[in-house]
Each structure stands twice: as C-alpha cells, then as structure tokens.
Amino acid sequence: MCGIAGLLAPGGDPSDQAAHAARMALAVAHRGPDDAGEWTDRCGQAAMGFQRLAIIDLTPGGHQPMTSADGRYVVALNGEIYNYASLRKELPATEFRGTSDTEVLLAAVSHWGLEAALPRLWGMFAFALWDARSRALHLVRDRLGKKPMYYGWQGDTFLFGSELKALRAHPAFRAELDRDAVASYMRYSYVPAPASIYRGIHKLMPASWLTVRPDRPGELPLAQVYWDLVRVARAGLDDPLAMSDEDAIDAVEQLAADAVRLRSFADVPVGAFLSGGIDSTVVTALMQAQSALPVQTFTIAFDAAGYDESHHARAVAAHLGTDHTELRVTPEDARAVIPRLASIYDEPFADASQIPTVLIAQLARRQVTVALTGDGGDEVFGGYNRYVAGTRLWNWMSVVPRGARSTLARALTAVPVRALDAFGAGADRLLPARRQGIIGANNAYKLATVLGLDGIDQIYERLVSTWPDPKALVKGGRESSTNLIAEATGVRDPAHRMMLADMLGYLPDDILVKVDRASMSASLEARAPLLDHRLVELSWRLPLHQKIRDGKGKWVLRRVMERYISNELTARPKHGFSVPIDQWLRGSLRDWAQDLLSEDRLTREGLLEPTPVREALRAHLDGRRNLQHQLWAVLMLESWLAQQRAGGLW
C-alpha cells in the first residue's frame, strides 16, 4: 500500500515540478513510510510523487515511480495486483528486473495496452500512468473502489492524489467548499462519489480510468469503464446458476479460499482482524486452514456494556488456534481518537465505527504490516437487516392504500417518541418470527416516517438517510440528483435492488473509505478477500434463497463457516462495530458537542440552519430521542471545518 500524488501543467521547470510532486506525496507519507520517490518528464509537463509501504519485493527494485523497460510508461501504484505472479508468466521475461507487482503492471500495459490489460488485473489499486508517447496521463481505480483517487483542475494545473491533503499541498490548490456535497453528506454521512467536499475536485469512480492531457487545461473527458457492476448484476440475475445448496457452498468456499490465498502472500508479516462475526470468522478460518503456523488475529475489547464483542472473537480464535491479541480499550482511549478524525479522513465522514477501526489498525500494526478483513460480506451475500426488513415492510405496505398509510403515519408521528418505541418493542415480540424486524424496539418512529412512501426505492433512501431533508439543513445546498438505487435498472427484486445500491454507494464511499483511511493512518495494509471480483460475480448468479433464507442474510457464507467452526460460537444478533456515541454525547462529550454546535457558531458560519441542529441536540441531551447519528454527522462536519480554518484554508 502506498501514497501517490502528482500533477500536469502546460510546462515548467522540471525540478520545480518534481519538488511540488514530492511535497504532495509527503502529505500522505503515513500511507508509505518505507521509501519515497519523485519523477518528472523532461518537459516539466508531468510529475509524480510516491510514498512506499513495502509489501512485495522489499528491495530497491520496488522503488516508484517506476519506468517501463521500454521507457514509454511511468507508473505510481497504490495497492496490490494479487494475480501478478500468474500474469508474469504470460509476459516476456525481458521486461523484468525485479520481483514486484508494479513491474508486472508496467509490462502488462506495454505488452497488451492499457485497455486490454485492465480486465486482467485482479486486486485493489489506484494508479497514475504517464504515457510519454501520447503525452497523456491515465488515472485508474480498481473494480470495487478499494483504493482512492482524487483529482481535479486548479486553474491550468491538474492535481491528483490518494488523499485530499496531497492536493492541498500544491500551491495551485484553492479550497472552495461545495455546499451541494455538504447536502449529500448530511443525508448519507459521507460525501458520495464522484463529488468531494471541494468544488471542482472529484473522486474517480470504481472500475474506471480517466485520460488527461497537459496541453488541454480544464478539460476532463468522461471516464471509461472496464468492469460494470450493474451489468454484472443484471447478467447474473438473468442467468442464475442451477446449483444445489451443497454445490453453491462448495463454489463459494473454493473461490473465497483462493481469494484468501492470494491476499495472504507478502514479504512482510500478515494477520487478520477478527470480530467473531461471520465475515471475519470465514476469512480467518480459510486463512488458518492454509497456514502451517498460527495466524495472528486482532480484536478490540470495549469497557462499555452492549458494545464489547471480544468474547466472541476470543472463542473463535481459541477454536481455530490463532495467535490472538486482544486490546481492552477504555472510553478515554476511544475518545482520544476523535480529535484526529478530521485529519485522518480529510473530508467530513461520520460512520462512528471509524473510531474502533482506527484503534484496531493501530493494534495490528504493532505486529503485522498487512491485515485481512471481512469487509464486503454483507453487501455481497445479503447480510444487512434492511434487505429483509425493508422487503417485508414494502410487502406489507403495498397491500394498504397510500391514503390510509399516510393517515396512520400522521397519527403515529403525533405520539411521543418514547411511547412509540415502547409500543414497537412490544408489538415486535407479538409478531410471528417471519414478521419480526418490521417494527423493532427503536424503529417504530422510523416506521411512521416511511408509511407514506411509494415503493422500495423510497423506503431504501429513507432507511439509509441520516438527515432525511438536507435541503432544509444546508443553506444554499442542493443534493446530487443521483439516486443509487435507481441505477439498479432491470433489477426488480427489492433485496437485490438494495444490495446493488449498497455496492454502488455505501460500500465504496463509506465502508472502504473507513477502512482505507483508518488502516493507512497506521501504515497498515488492509485486504478484503470477500470483495474479490470473482466472488462478487458468483454471488450475483446465486439465487436469492442461497443468500437470504428464513429471514437471515449470508446463508451460503454461514454454511461455509460451519465447515470450520460451530455456528453456536457466532450465533447472535447482527451488531455493528461501533462505540456508544449516544452515551458519550450525554456525558463526557457533552461540552465538546455544545461548543461545536452552539447557535452563535452555526450562525456565524452560515452553512447550516441552526434551528434543526439545536433542536436535535436538545432532544438527544434530554433523552427524548436517540439522535446520535444525526448529531455525529454535524459534529464531524464542524470538526472538519475547524481543522480547515486552523490550517489557514478558509
């Protein structure tokens, strides 16, 4: 894993451009503290900077930016090409001087051309490739969006990098807040791609590449796609595999085992995050089955009731025989991370599980340089509760006339929230097992707000919304018109539509951002075997009942797990990897929150309407409602704004 950065300009002194690129890369030195390098072309039109985290080929032969054997291409690669060893066998031996995957990437492009080489690459990567012959820069991102790439023109200078702080390090960068991006952020708790928090700075979309030329300042051609997730999903659903359950389990196990095998190779120590849940247990079990030595596993234990799952991880580790490390974290330890979050994530980001993710990355880095994770299991194999509950809810709502539903919604929202939630908890217990989950202890109020909606698309949007009406909150901000679930054209089943929407948005913009920034802040490479694109393609060909069955998701993944470990060791309600933000906001974080969300401060900034923010804060502090998610989103925005002002950008 590495940090990359660079620029294009009409022309300039090559030494100056190289210095700019080096300074940009230095801003992301945490992504690669083992080596640094810079390159500029002889005309001073292109420059790249690089910070290396040495994983494969620890010798100087892996130094970047790297030039192809024929001198035509120069690349700065962030990530790993997992199938580089097999690709190397298909390429001329004369192309190689070392043993790195970067050399294989260059040889593949030289031999097959960029467009033909990209579908052959298996891995997680974002790279910049300069073509000296055509005088063009290509930016490329992996299929699922595991590795980041930001870019944009600032005047006549084109900037790119792994993180926004790299772009900010160039003197041409001019920070301008994008209020539309803020509005989208307030809905999702992350800034959805291709936008960034800055106007004119973009995120490269997954599975695409962009070509930019220094002699065409300001021009941004449309990115090209080399793998289309929507097409993959539709093709899989149109041509499902007629497999028995046992054959489906075999197929998933075999592919997952190969994905783990490829990601376990490195010239540095490799371990695994282990929460004791299904996804991390499957990855760890497959990893241990292929290792002659105990796998090093890591988990965080919390001193907070209802948030500590370390005993589950401990039991799984003991059963599998891993070398397990557990770190007990106090609330003070966890809260100490909060002041660093704005710097780590570089733009507003409000998934509160970012805190334990930072902590476990720090823990793992003490012993390993690479850690395998269970990320992707929920999206690929249908694990989120909303796939079941949202489908049930719509099936129930669709038989009730909209007018009647709207009347009921108005009546329910007039009931005090505490009474409504108490009713929801009792009603849920009275429902048959197959109907439970429609209401739930803390979902009765949310249920009331969705009763008047039409269709699963609107239900999904409401279920994933932090602030359901951002335009009433962000002054002058208008959300992007992009509706991710609407992109699931031709996917009719509600659960599959929601799964595809999550893989298009929530996965790359929340889950993978959270893990990438947290792990890279500790100079740790995180690899996600369950996001191997071959597994994704297989999953879309499996019928829904082999993913969701009897009201539970990840059916086939559970069966794979049971081949290695008893289901009893992991059988428990789905629990997020999080911390008690709700309690902290009423306790130790109360003064901090009151200061950041003061009416004077919000009014002075002129970005958010103070009234809804202050009302939400009062309702939460009084215990009338649990609004931790809404408040955390505003707090992370305000914390980021404070960092920007402290850095002199505004």
N, C-alpha and C positions, 0 to 999 in steps of 0.2 A: 504494500500500500504506500502511496506517495502523495505529495502535493505538487501540483503543476500550475503554471501561470505563464502568461505571455502577452504579446501584443503584435498588431500590424499597424504600420504607419506608411504614408506615402514615401517617406525616405528620411534618413537621419544618420547621424554619426553612429556606426556600428557599436563602438564602445559605450556610448551613452545608452543605446537601446538595450545592450546586454546588462548594463547596470540597473536599468529600470526593471528588466525581467527578473534579475537576481533579487532586487528589493521586494518585488511582488511575491516571489517564491518564499522569501524569508518570512513573510507574514503568515505562511502556513507551514512553518518549519516543524510544528508539532506533528504533522502528518508524516514526516520523514526526517528524523534527526540523524540518520546514519551517514548521509552524504549529500552534497549539494553540487549543482552544476548549472551553467547557463550557455546559451548558444545564440548567435545572431547571424543572419545571412550577410553576404559581403556588401549588399546594397543598403543595409540598415532598414529594410522594409519589414522584416520579421524577426522576432526574438522570443526565446523560451527560457523559463527558469524552472528548476526542478529541485525538490527535496525528497531524498530517498529513505524509505524504510526497507531495509534489505531483507528479503524473504527467500528468493531463489537466486542462486549464484551470488554469493556474498563478496566475490572478488571485484576488482575494478572493472571486470568485463561486463558488469551490470550497470555501469555508470550511465546516467542520462543527463541531458538529451542525447539520444543515440542516432547515429547516421547509418543508413543502409550501406551494404557492401559496395553498391554501385555509385553511392554518393548522391542519389537523386532525392531520397527521403530523409527527413529528420523527425523523430518522434519523442514526445514526452508522455509516458504512460502511467496512469494511476490505476492500480488494480492488478488482477491476475488473469492470465489466459490458461485455464485449467487443462485444456487438451493440447498444450504446446508440444508435449513430447511426441504425440502421435502425428501432429502437423509437421513437426521437424523431419519425420521420416519420409514425408511426401515432397520435401523441398530439396533443392541441390545442396550438397554438403559444402560447396564452396562459399555459401552465403554466411557461414558461421565461424565466429572466432571465440565465442564463449558458450555458456550454457543457459542463458537467461531466456525467459519467455518473451522479453522485449525484442530480442534478436529474431525470434520466430515470427513475431508480428510484422516486423520490417520485411523479412524475407517473403512472407505470405503476400504482402501488398506488392512487393517488387515482382513477384512471380505471377500472381493471379490478377492483380489490380485491386483497388480498394473495394469496389462494389462486389466483386466476386469473392473476395477474402472474408468480408464481414460475416456472412452466414455460416462460415466455417469456424468462427471463433466461439468457444464456449467459455464463459467466465463472467466476471464482474469487472467493468473497466470504464474509464473515460480517458480518452487520449486526444492529443493535438498532433496532427501530422502535416508537416510542411512539404510540399512538392516543388522542388527547385525548378523542374522543367516547365510546369504550367504556372508557376508563381502563384500558388493557391494554398490556403490553409484549410484543412479539414478538421472539424471537431466531431467526435464520435462518442456515443454513450451506449452502454450495454442494454440488453433486451428488457430487463425489468426495472432499470433505473437504480441499481445499487450504488453506483458511484456518481458523484455530482459533477456538473459542468455549468458554470455561469459565463455569460458573455454579453457584449453589447458595444456599440459605438459611443464614444465620448468625443464629440467633435469629429476630427478626422483620424482619430486613433481608435483602433479596435482592441478591446481588452477581453481576456478570458482567464479563468482560473477555477480551482477546485472549490474555493470558498469566496464569499464576497469580500472578506478582508484582503484578499490578494488584489482584487480590482481597486479597492480603496487606496492601496499603497502606491498607485501610479498618480503622478501629478495632474494628469488629464481628467481624472475622475471628479465628477461634480455630483454630489449627493442631492437627489430630489425625491422626496417621499412620494410614493404612488398611493393616493387615497383610495383608488379602486382596489388595489392589492390589500390595503388595510381592511376594506369592507369584506373582501373574500376571506381574509384571515379571521375576522370576527365570527364568521359562520363556521369555519372548519377547524380553527385553532392552528392552522398552518397556512402559508401562502401557496395556493395551488399553482403548479406549473401550467404554462410556461412563464408566468409572471414571477418577478421577485419583488421585494419590498421597495426597490428603487425603480423609478420610471426610466424606461429605456434599457434596463438590464434584465436579461432573460435567463431562464433555465432551459438547457437543451432537453428535449423530451426523450424518454427511453426509446431504445431501438431505432435511433435515427442518427443521421450525420448531416452536417451543415458545411457548406463550402463558401469561404470568404476570400476576397482578393484585396490587396492593399491599394491598388490603383482605382478602386471603386468605393471611396469613403461614404459611409452612411447606408450602403446597400446591404440588405440582408435577404438573400434568396430563401425560398422555402426549404425547410429541411426535408431530406429524403428518408424514407423508412425502409429498413432491410428486414424487419420482422414485425408483423401486425398482430397484436394481441386480440383485437376484435375479430379479425379473420380467423385466427387460431381457434377462438371460442366457437364461432359460428360453424366452422368446418367440423370441429369435434362434435358439436351437438347434432349436426346434420348426418354424421357418420359414426354413431356410437359403437363402441366395442361390445359385441355379444359375448361377454365373458361370464363364467360362473364366478361366484363370490371368491372362491379359493384361487382361481386364476388371476382375478383382479388384485388380490392381496399379494400373490407372488410377483406380479408385474410391478406393483408399487415398491415392494421390498427390494427387488433387484435393481431398479433404477435409483432408489434412494441410497442403497448401499454403494452403488458406483459413484453417485454424486458425493457421498461422504469420502470415499476413497480418493477421488480427485482432489478434494479440498483438504485432505489430511497431509498432502505432500508439501514439504517445505524444508528449507535448510536451517530452520530455527525451531524452537520448541512450539508445539501445537497443543491446545487444550480445548475445553468446551464449557459454555455457560450451561448450568443445569438448575432449572427451577423446580423440577419434579413434575411438571406438566407433561402432556402427551408429546408435544413437538420436540422439546429439548431432550426428553427421555428417548424418543426414537433415534434422534441424531446421535446421542451419546451411546446408546446400545449398539448401533451399527458401527460406530467408531471403535468401541471397545472390542467388538467381535473380530475386527480386523487388526487389532494391535496385540503384540506379544507382551507389552508392558501395560501397567495400569494407566489409563487415560487421566490426565489432570483435569478435574472439574471444579467449578467455582459457583458459589451461591452467596447471596446476601441474606442475613437474618436481621429482622427488624424488632426493636423493642416497642411494638405497637400492636395491640390486640386487633385481630382481624386482617392484618397486613403481613404477618410472618408466615411464610410457607416453607421455611428452611427445613422443617422436619420431614416434609415430603421429599425434598431433594436428598436429604441425608439417607433416607430409607432406600431410595433408588440407587444412590451411589454405593451403598453397602451391598445391595443385591447384585449390582453389576461388577463390583470390585474395583471401582475407580479410586484414584488418589485424590480425595476430596478435600477442598479448602472452603471453609465457611467463615465469613466475616460478620460478626454481630455489630450492627450499626445503631447508634443511638439517634434519637431525634435531632440532637445537636449536630451530629456528623452529617446527617442528611440535609439539614437546613443550611449547613456551611457551604453546600454546593450552589445554592440559589444565587449568590452574587456573581458567580462565574457563568451562569447560563446564557446571558445576553452575548457574551464574548464567544462561548463555545458554539452557539447556534447561529450567530451572525445576522439573523433576522428574527422577527417575532415568531416564537414557536411555543406552543402551550400544551403539549402532551406531558402531564405531570410525571409519567413514568420515565421521563428523561432523567430525573434525579437518581433513582436506583440504577439506571443504565450507566450513568457516569460512574457511579460507585463500583459496580461490578467490573467495569472496564479497568478501573484503577487497580482493583484487586487482582484481576487476571494478569495484568501487565507485569506484576512483580515476579511472575514465574514463567510466562509464555509470551510470545510475540504474535501468535495467531490464535484466535478462539472461534470455534464453530458455534453457531447459534441455531435455534429452532424457528427463526423468523420465516414467515410465509405459510406455515401450516394452516393457519385459519383461513387465509384468502384462497389458497389452492385447493383445500379439501373441505371448505364449508364449515368452519368452526365457530364463527361468531353467532351469538344468540339472535341477532337481528334476522338472520336468514330463516330461522324457524319462527320466531315470534312475529316478525314483520309479515311473513306469508300467512300465518294463522290470523293475524289481525285483519289483513285485507280480505281473506276468505270470509271472515265473519262480517266485516263492514259491507262487503259487496252485496249482501242479501238484504241490507237495511237501506231504505230510501235516504238519499242525501239530506233531504229536509229534516227527517226525523233524527238523523245523526247530528245535524247542526244544532237542533233544539236541545238534544241531550248534552252536547258539548258546552253550550252556553250555561246550562243548569249545573254541570259538573264544575266548571271553572269558577262558579259563584260560591262553591263550598270551600271553607278554609282548607288550606293545603294539608295540614296535619290530619284533619278528619278524613280527607280524601285518601291519603296514603294509608291510614289505618284501615279504611274500607277496602282498599286494594289488596292489602296483605291478607285480610280475612277472606275476601272473595276468591283470591287465587288458591287458597288452601281448599276451598269447597269445590273447585272445578275438577273435572276428570283429569288424569295425568296428561292425556294428549292435548288438553286445552290450557294447562298451566303455562305460565310465561306470557300470556296475553296481557295480564294486568301487572301483577308483581307488587312487592311491598313498596317500592319507591317509584313506580311507574304510572300510578293512577292519574297524576296530573298530566303527565306526558300523553297518556291515552286520551284525556279530554281534549288536548290540543290537536290531535290528529283525526278526531272523529269526523270533522267536516271536510277532510281532504278527499281527492279523487285519484285513485289508482296507487299502485305500489311505488311508482316513481316519486310522487309527492310524499308518501309515507317514508321512504328511504331518506329523502332530503331532510325531512324533519328529524328523523332518528339520528342523523349524523351531524345535525346543526348544533353549534354551541350557542350562538345568539341567532334566533330564527329570523330576525328582521334587521340585518346590519345597516340598511339604508337609514333607519331611524336612529342609529347609534353613531355612525361615522359621518361627520359633516363633509358634504361635497363628495362623498364616496359612492361609487356605483359598482356593484359586483360584476364580475365577468359573466357573460351570457352563457358560458359553457356549463352544460349540465351533464356530468359524467354518466349518470345512468341512462340519459337519452342517447349516449353514444353506443349503448348496447343494442343497436339496431338488429332486429331479427331474433333477439334472444327473448323469448316470451315468458319462460318460467320465472316467477318472482325471485326465487332464491338465486338462480343463476344470474339474473339481471343484477342483483345486489352484489354478488361475488365479482362479477366483471367490473362493476363500477368501483368497487374497493381496490381491485388490482390496477385500475387505471389511475386512481387518485390517492386514496388513503394509504395504500402500500408504498408507492414511491415517494410521496410527499410528506408522510408522517412517519410510518414505521421505519423505513430505510434511512430517512434523514436522521431520525432519533438515534439509530444505532451507529450510523457512519460518523456523525459529529461526536458522539459520546466516546466511541472507541478510538477515533483519531485524536481526540484531546489527550488521550493517554498513550498515543503512539502504538496502538494495538490494532492489528488487522482482524476484522470480524468477517466470517464467511458463512453463508446461509445455504446449506445443501438442499433444503426443501424448495428453494427457488431456482433450482436447476431448470432450464427452459424445457428440457425433455420431460420432466415431471409435470410441468405446467401443461404441456401439450397432451400428455397422457390423461391428466385429470379431466380435461375438457372432453375427452372421449368416453369417460366413465359415466354411466347413467347416474342421475341424482341420488337414487336409493343406495348407491355404493359410497356416497359421500355423506348424505344426511339420512338417518334412519331412526325411527322410534323417538323423534324429537331431539336427537343429538347429532351434532356435526362430527366430521372427521372419522366416519365409521371405518373406512378402509385403513386409515392411519392407526386407529385404535387396535385393529386386528393385527397389523404389523407389530405394534408394540407388544401385544400379548404373546408373541412368539419369543420374546426375550425377558419379559417381566410381567408379573401378575397385575391385572387391571386393578386389583384392590389397592395396590400401592399408589395409584394415581387417581383413583375414582373419587372425585369431589367436584363441587360446582365450579364452573369456569371463574377464574379470579385473575384480574389484571395485575400486572407488575407495577405496583404504584405505592404511594405514600399517603398518609392521612392529611391531605391538604385542607380538608374541611375542618378538622380539629385545630390544625395549626393557625388557620385564619381567625379562629375564635380565641386563640391563646397566644402563643409565642410570636406569631407573625402579625398579630392584630395591629400594632403600632406601625409596622412597615407598610401594611396594606392601607391603613388610614392615611398615611402620608402620601403614598403614590397616587391614591385615588381621592385626594382632597378636592373639594369643589373649586377652590381657588386655583389649584394646579391645572385641573382639567379645563377650566375656563380660560386660563392664560394660554394654554397650548392651542386651543381652538380646533382640536382634531376630533374629539369625542363629545357627544352631548352629555353633560354632567348628570342630568336627572336620572336616566335609567341606570347609570353606573352606581350612583349613590343609593338609589332605591334597592338595587340588588345587594349592595354591601350591607345596608341596614337589615334587610330581610335575612341575610345569612348570619350576621352577628347576633341578631335577636333569636336565632334558632327557628324562625318561622319556615324557612326553606333551606335546602342544601344547594347552594348556587356556586359551589367550588369551581366548576368547570368554566362558567361564565366569568367569574372573578379572576381565575388564574389566567385566562386569555387576556384580559385587560391589564393585569399586573405584569405579565411578560412583555406586552407591548410597551407599557410605561417604563419598565426596567430597560428595555432596549433603547427607547428614546432618550433616557437619561444617559446611557452609555454613549450614544451618538453626540449628545451635547458636550459631554465631558471630553470627547475626542476632538472637539472643535469642528465637527462636520456641519452642525447647524447652530 
